[in-house]
Every structure is written in structure tokens, then in C-alpha cells.
Amino acid sequence: MFLGHYGAAFAVRPAAPRLPLGTCVLAAQWADLLWPALLLAGVERVRITPGTTVLNPLEFIHYPVSHSLLALVGWGVALGGLTWWRRRALADGVVIAALVVSHWVLDLFVHRPDLPVWPGSPPAGLGLWNSPLATYLLEAGTLLVGLVLYLRATVPRDRVGALALWGVVLVLAAAYLAGVLGPPPASVQGVAVTALVGGWALVAWAYWIDRHRRAAS
């Protein structure tokens, strides 16, 4: 799952109108922001195996810290609690915690059975990456629903507020299509560096978007 996580970050705006979009993207993508750092550190492992699924050549071997359900519940409690403490808003903390955990739920649909529920548990996954049409519909549909909810809850303060939003949508779509239609990556290190730099750049872009939008009347 890729586009769907950003869709989830957009979708919570009506429930948490004061939360910056960048914070929501960080929470929804926390697992994929943590994962490449752990890959580079040698804590988690992945292999490039073309054909392991139709749409994704990555064979996830060991990633319980970033992608097990139990770990993400823990990360969700930690990040949600930090948000509650800093913003003095319980609802904002609950939304952030839910976004962190939503990553595992959305990944469950597309991954083959390789997602741990807890470290060492039997893996889970419904395998939609082997069904391209179903995957495209799920990814695009989740992003579209999130965008509609975000657009209904916010309006641009200026021209940047509109252009930056649609710009990030185009970048997300291009990155997704390059990932599923392009050749397999050359190295695991390249995967990790690209995911780390690209993921944090999109978090920063989301903060930039939100500074140029305001709540709809």
C-alpha cells in the first residue's frame, strides 16, 4: 500500500481540523519512515525478488519493529500520547494513534502473508499485489476518498494552497506508477535511501500545503 496511506492522512481532517496535514502524513506513514532507517541499520531485512508478487518485487523477510501490528499499536500509543501532551487535545492524540495503526490494516490487503501480528507470529496478508486491478482500485479509491474529505474541510488561503496540493497528488501518482510499472530496484540500499528521503520530503510538503490552506466555513 502506498497511495492509501496518504488517503488516510487526508481523510481525518474533518475529525481533527486543528491537526497539521504533515503530522497526519507522518503518523500514517510512520511504519514506512521507520522501516528504511532500520534496513540501513541492519535491524530489519528485505530481498529484491522479482515475481514474489505481480506488482511488488520486494520480499519482506524480517520487519517486526516497523510493521508488526503489536509494534504499531505501541508506536501509536507513543505518538498519540505525545500529540495529546503537546496539543492538550485528546481527540488529536486518538486520531494520530489510529493513523499509525491504520498502516498495518491497509497493508494487510495488499501484502502477501508476510505481515507479523506480533514478532514471531504467523504472518498475515491478503495478497492483492497479485491482482493489479483490485490493487489499483483500492489505492486510487482510498486516496480519492481522503482527498474529497480534505477538500470539503479546507480551502486555499492563496494560489500556493491549491497548486501545492495538486502538485503532491501528481507526485504521489507518478511515484506509485514508477514503482509498480518500472523495473525492479537495483539494490536494497537504494530502496532504503529512496524511501527515507522521499518519505520525509513528502511529510515536509504536507506541512507546506497546510500552511497555505484554512478551514472551510
C-alpha positions in Angstrom: 0.0 0.0 0.0 1.3 3.5 -0.9 -1.4 5.9 -2.0 -3.9 4.6 0.5 -1.7 5.7 3.5 -1.8 9.3 2.2 -5.5 9.0 1.6 -5.9 8.1 5.3 -3.9 11.2 6.3 -6.2 13.4 4.2 -9.3 11.7 5.3 -9.0 12.6 9.0 -9.2 16.4 8.6 -12.9 16.6 9.4 -12.3 14.7 12.6 -9.2 16.7 13.6 -9.4 20.1 11.9 -6.5 21.5 14.0 -4.0 18.8 13.3 -1.5 19.8 10.6 -1.6 17.6 7.5 2.2 17.0 7.9 1.6 15.4 11.3 -1.1 13.2 9.9 1.1 12.1 7.0 3.9 11.4 9.4 1.6 9.2 11.6 0.0 7.4 8.6 3.4 6.7 7.1 5.3 6.1 10.4 6.0 2.5 9.6 7.4 3.3 6.2 9.5 6.2 7.6 11.0 3.9 10.3 11.5 0.9 8.1 14.2 2.2 5.7 16.2 3.5 8.7 16.1 0.1 10.2 17.1 -1.5 6.9 20.1 0.7 6.7 21.0 -0.2 10.3 20.7 -3.9 9.6 17.9 -4.4 12.1 15.3 -5.4 9.5 15.7 -7.3 6.2 14.2 -7.3 2.8 15.2 -9.0 -0.5 14.6 -8.0 -4.1 12.9 -11.0 -5.6 11.1 -10.2 -9.0 7.9 -12.2 -9.2 7.4 -12.6 -5.4 4.1 -10.7 -6.2 2.9 -9.3 -9.5 3.2 -5.6 -8.5 5.9 -5.6 -5.9 9.3 -7.3 -6.2 10.2 -6.8 -2.5 10.3 -9.9 -0.3 9.9 -8.8 3.2 11.8 -11.1 5.4 12.0 -9.5 8.9 10.4 -6.3 9.9 8.7 -6.7 13.3 9.8 -3.3 14.8 8.3 -1.2 12.0 5.5 -3.4 10.6 4.1 -5.8 13.2 0.6 -4.9 14.5 1.8 -5.1 18.1 4.7 -2.7 17.4 2.4 -0.3 15.6 -0.1 -0.3 18.4 2.9 0.6 20.7 4.1 3.3 18.3 0.6 4.6 18.0 0.2 4.9 21.8 3.5 6.7 22.0 2.9 9.2 19.1 -0.7 9.7 20.1 0.3 10.3 23.7 2.9 12.8 22.6 0.4 14.6 20.5 -2.1 14.7 23.3 0.5 16.1 25.7 1.8 18.7 23.3 -1.6 19.9 22.0 -3.7 19.3 25.1 -6.3 17.7 22.9 -7.3 14.0 23.5 -9.1 13.8 20.2 -6.0 14.8 18.3 -3.9 12.1 20.1 -6.5 9.4 19.3 -6.5 10.4 15.6 -2.7 10.2 15.4 -2.7 6.8 17.2 -5.4 5.5 14.8 -3.4 6.7 11.8 -0.3 4.9 12.9 -2.2 1.6 13.3 -4.1 2.1 10.1 -0.8 1.5 8.2 -0.9 -2.2 9.2 -4.6 -2.5 8.4 -4.2 -1.1 4.9 -1.1 -3.1 4.2 -2.9 -6.2 5.2 -5.0 -6.0 2.0 -2.1 -5.8 -0.4 0.8 -7.8 1.2 1.2 -11.5 0.6 1.3 -13.3 4.0 4.4 -11.6 5.4 3.0 -9.1 7.9 3.6 -10.1 11.6 0.8 -9.6 14.1 3.5 -9.7 16.8 7.2 -10.6 16.5 7.4 -14.3 15.6 3.6 -14.7 14.9 2.2 -16.5 11.8 2.3 -13.8 9.1 -0.8 -12.2 7.7 -1.7 -10.7 4.3 -4.5 -11.0 1.7 -2.2 -10.7 -1.3 -3.9 -8.1 -3.5 -0.5 -7.2 -5.0 -1.1 -10.3 -7.1 -4.3 -8.8 -8.5 -3.3 -5.5 -10.2 -6.8 -4.2 -11.0 -8.0 -4.8 -7.4 -4.9 -3.1 -6.1 -5.3 0.0 -8.4 -8.9 0.4 -7.4 -8.1 0.1 -3.7 -5.2 2.5 -3.8 -6.9 5.1 -6.0 -10.2 4.8 -4.2 -8.7 5.3 -0.8 -6.7 8.3 -2.0 -9.7 9.8 -3.7 -12.0 9.5 -0.7 -9.3 11.1 1.5 -8.9 14.0 -0.9 -12.6 14.6 -1.1 -12.8 14.8 2.7 -9.8 17.1 2.9 -11.1 19.4 0.2 -14.5 19.6 1.8 -12.9 20.6 5.1 -10.3 23.1 3.8 -10.0 25.9 1.3 -6.8 27.6 -0.1 -5.5 30.7 1.6 -3.7 31.6 -1.7 -2.7 30.2 -5.0 0.0 28.1 -3.4 -2.6 26.3 -1.3 -4.2 24.9 -4.4 -1.1 24.3 -6.5 0.9 22.6 -3.8 -2.0 20.2 -3.0 -2.5 19.1 -6.6 1.3 19.0 -7.1 1.7 16.5 -4.3 -1.1 14.4 -5.8 0.7 14.3 -9.1 4.0 13.4 -7.4 2.3 10.6 -5.5 0.7 9.2 -8.6 3.9 9.4 -10.6 5.9 7.7 -7.8 3.3 4.9 -7.4 3.2 4.2 -11.2 7.0 4.2 -11.4 7.1 1.7 -8.5 4.6 -0.8 -10.0 5.4 -0.4 -13.7 9.1 0.3 -13.6 12.0 -2.2 -13.4 12.9 -3.8 -10.0 15.2 -1.6 -7.9 18.9 -2.2 -8.2 19.7 -2.6 -4.5 18.2 -2.8 -1.1 20.3 0.2 0.0 18.9 2.2 -2.9 15.3 1.2 -1.8 16.0 2.3 1.7 17.6 5.6 0.8 14.9 6.5 -1.7 12.1 5.6 0.8 13.8 7.5 3.6 14.5 10.7 1.6 11.2 10.6 -0.3 9.1 9.8 2.7 10.4 12.7 4.8 10.2 15.1 1.8 6.5 14.3 1.5 6.0 15.0 5.2 7.6 18.4 4.7 5.5 19.0 1.6 2.3 18.2 3.6 3.2 20.8 6.2 3.8 23.3 3.5 0.4 22.6 1.9 -1.4 23.1 5.2 0.3 26.5 5.9 -1.5 27.7 2.7 -4.9 26.3 3.5 -7.5 27.1 6.1 -10.7 25.5 7.5 -13.7 25.8 5.2 -16.5 27.9 6.5 
